[in-house]
């Protein structure tokens, strides 16, 4: 069943982006596709099979519920890695289904050992180090204790990887901090190796670090925002194109968010439009009512400042954005009709509304705006 707004995912754009990332990281570096936050708003169920069709076979999520969704649509050979939330009563499902999980405290490590012994099946783990993000992960003392626990129960654990999370690789302001983190990461990884624990992968780089710190890619990178066609920050884009002759953005946005005109109305000069008195018609207006509002993820802060594309024209949003509706001034289109396509984000003809421009107006980050797109919006994959 169709919803008032619809999201399209472009296979052609996705293929282009994945080829770009593969060329960037070289053959010996595995790409883990980060699909937390409903694949950054693009839809896990639509995105995972599409990414697999272009050679991606490892997916990172935040929680068990996201892992379940990936499990239902992925190919048998693809791996899933949970970077965050696993309730105790769901750890058995994680281990039984050979889901990889991050160990960021000793309690989770002990629980994994206990559950693995019960199932007589190895838990597939990644040890996360606290290196300076000051959020989650094992410090040096706990890392030493983890080594003892792992060595004491080798039959219960498959040490897949060692990892950390870098604190703001998208900004040059964090350069010194990032280098300190990597120094600590290497020190702790060396401690594991000295004790005979050699995991198959080391990973620290997100999209931003993959671009900014090539030496820190190790043999796996966790790619989130890049695969969807966006840069972690303007700094990362500038850094990338600054070293190249071609200054054009090499990424393609894969999302197109659209709706259609629900109703048309003529409004006389001097009348107020929508709730309150935030917009008064200075002349006769023809307005289009569009079934998209803040319940669909279209921020109320875009009232009287956002724009939409209709009939290949950029038209202003006027009046307050409602829960389920917004209003556009379509006076400039004499033959406008109900049912006409309305682009909220994406291309129409030669014009485009980017997530970046959208988020600047609403004071949101790309990440925030995309991940807030409700799961209930219809999503479909197009060529």
C-alpha positions, 0 to 999 in steps of 0.5 A: 500500500502506498503512503502519502510520501515515497522514497526511491532508492537508485540502484545505479547511484548505489553501484556507482558509490560502491565502485568508488569506495572499493577503488578507494580502499583497495582489494585487501580491505573489507567493507562493512556496510553500516545500516544502523538507523534503518540504513540511514533512513534508506530502509534496511529491507530495500538497501541490504539486498541492493548492496549485496548485488554489488558485492557487499557481504558484511553489514554493521548494525547497532542493535539486535532488532536491526540484526533481525531485519538484516537476517531476514533479507540478506544472502546466506554468505553475508555477515552481520555485526552488532556494534551496540545494544544486545539485551541479555535474553537475546544473546543466545539468538546472537550466538546461535545465528553466528552474529558478530558482536562488539565486546565493550565491557567484561560483563558482556564477555563473561555472558558470551562465554557462559552462553557459548558454553551452554550452546556448545557454539563459539561466540563471534566477538570483536573486542572494542578498545577505549582509546579516547572517545570516552564512550564505550570500550575496554581500557588497558586494565580491562583489556588485560583481564579480557585476554585472560578470560579469552585464553581460559576458554578458547573453545567458547570464543572466536576472536574475529576482530579488534576495534575502536571508534574514532572521535570526530575524524571528519574534522581537522580540529580532532587531528591530534586526538585521532592520532593519540587514539590510533597509537593507543589502539595499536598498543592494545592490539599488540598486547593481544598479539603478544599473548597469541591472540591474532584476530582476522580483522582490525578496524577503526575507520568510519567513512570520515577516517577512510577518507582522511586517514588512509593509514588507519584503514587496516583491513576493514572499514565501516562505511556509513554515510559515504555509501548513500552518497553523502560526505561526513563533512564539507572538510572531508569532501574538500580534502578528497577533491583538493588532491585531484584535478577533477573537483566534481563530487564523485558520489551520487545520492541514492535517495529520492523523496517524493509526494504529489499534489493532493489539492489546489486552492486559490487564495485572495490577497490579504488572506492568511495561509495555514495555521496562525498568521505567519504567512499573509498573501501579498497578492492573489495566490494559487497554492498546492496542498501536499500530503507531507508534514512533520509526521513524515520527517519533514521538519516544522522548522522549514515553515516559510523557508523550505522549497519543493520541486514541481513541474521542474520549478523550485517553489517556496513552502508557505505557511506553517508545516502541519503534522501531515501537510505542507503548502507550496506557492504554485502561482507560477505554474498556470497549468498545475494539476492535482496528482503532479509529482512533488520532490522533497529531496532529490532531482527533477529535471535539471533542478535538485534539492539536496539533503545538505541544503535541506538540513542547512535550512532546518539546522539538522545534520545529514545523518540526523535528517536521513535517519529521522525519515519514518520507517512507515514511508513506502520505499522502493528500489528503482534502476 
